[in-house]
Every structure is written in C-alpha cells, then in structure tokens.
C-alpha cells in the first residue's frame, strides 16, 4: 500500500533493533510495546546503543498490573532493554498499580502535548495493535492521548492504551510482526481499507513514515506486486 513501506526481513528483530539504536542516537520521544516479537529487538538494541540518555521512553500500552508482575509490558522492557543500558532514558511508564481510569488519566496528562518520534507497535491475530481491540470504545476516542481499555484476549486484565490520534501523530510508526498466526491480520491491516474491525489498519503516521517489518510467515498472505 502507498501509505506503508513493507519490509520482509530474514531477521526482523535485527532490523528493528537498528531502528531503535538510531532513535537512541538521535534522541526524542519513543513509545515501545510488549509481546514476544520485540523482545529480541530490545536486547539487541541495548547492545547496539547502550546510551539512551537522550530519549524519553513511553509505552504504547500496558496492563493494569504492578510493575513487577510478569504480565507487565514495563517489566518486559525493563528486563530486555533498560537493564542492559549504561545510560538509561527518562522513563514514563503506565502506573498499572492504579485503577484503570486513574492510571489512564495520569498517563494522558503526562504524555499530552508530546509528539512521538518513533512508535513501535505489533499486531495481534485479531488485528489489534497496542490495546486497541476490534469493537473497542477506545477506537472512537478523538481527544485524549491515553484511555483505559478492556482486554480483547488473554490475559483478561484492564489496560491503558495510547489512542489512534496519538499514535498516528508519531513521526515514524514501525510495526514489527512475526509468525504465520498473524498473516491474515497483516493482510487486512496493510492491504485492506481502514476498518475498526482491524485496528492496526487505522494507525498510520499522518505526516511521517509508516513501516511494517515482517518475517516471511507474517507476510505470507500479502498480495505483493
């Protein structure tokens, strides 16, 4: 599609690690995501660029659990990226220990007025990205930067997510997607029309670049020309 640069990589995590390392060198505001796909990218980015002192680090979404909980996206990023840095970024985490509406309000206030330089996102088999799930009321939010959201899949705990307008305002949006179980969702997100049934199809950098970094399995349903 004209609005997304599709990159099919033998080593997608390595490609994204280099994008993260480049962002660390340039400085600015970076939003990261949880999930299994970005884990090796974070580990390799820390090795490539151990100095993140010029970065303000945000989360595209997180679950409303304490920071030490195994389900926490903050914990995943801390263990795979932050703990490996010699000079860490300024960290702006979702206060998952709070009630969902309270955590969302605090995060919205903290990030309001920020423009992300890079937003790293994934796509679930159902087409969700961040914690923007099909049919979610969060998809209708036009004013706030962050809102509380229900879970569309396990673990079924409340979440806080950045909104479509906030993510689409990023200068550079990077989707990292691996695995054949995501292939149908990838095709809907990047070859179909924007559709709330596939929330990932709604997130595009409005004034910058959007890149999808895929492995061959995730790209297997694309009708590449």
Order of alpha helices (4+ residues) and beta strands (2+ residues): beta-alpha-beta-alpha-beta-beta-alpha-beta-alpha-beta-beta-beta-alpha-beta-alpha-beta
